[in-house]
């Protein structure tokens, strides 16, 4: 799951032409932490820190039961991002 979240963070960051260092500086984090989050290799990340990154990029975290098919809104968003 963290890999998928990290991937979406990277996609949106690049789409907005923002560097890892810019996010890190603006949010008071290290560039290495941002990189590890994007790669899905971060050992320990707090929810608040993750939410700050998502909000910075205009993203949100959604929770739903495992195995549920994507909603129409989710499919439309994926299509817009592609």
C-alpha positions, 0 to 999 in steps of 0.5 A: 500500500505504501508503494502505491501511495508513494507512486501517486505522490511522485506522479503528482509532484512531477506533474506539478514540477516540484522537486523533492527538495522543495517539498522537504524544505517547505514541510520541514522534512528531509529530501531523503524521507520524501524519496523513501516515501515515493519509493515505498521504502520508508521504514516508519512514517507518521500519518500526520506527516503523510497527510501533510505531504498529500495536502501539499500536493492537493491529494487526499487519503481515502479508506475503503474495504479491501477488495472493493472495486473502484468507484466511478469517481476513482476511475474518472480520476485515474483516467484524467491522470493518465 
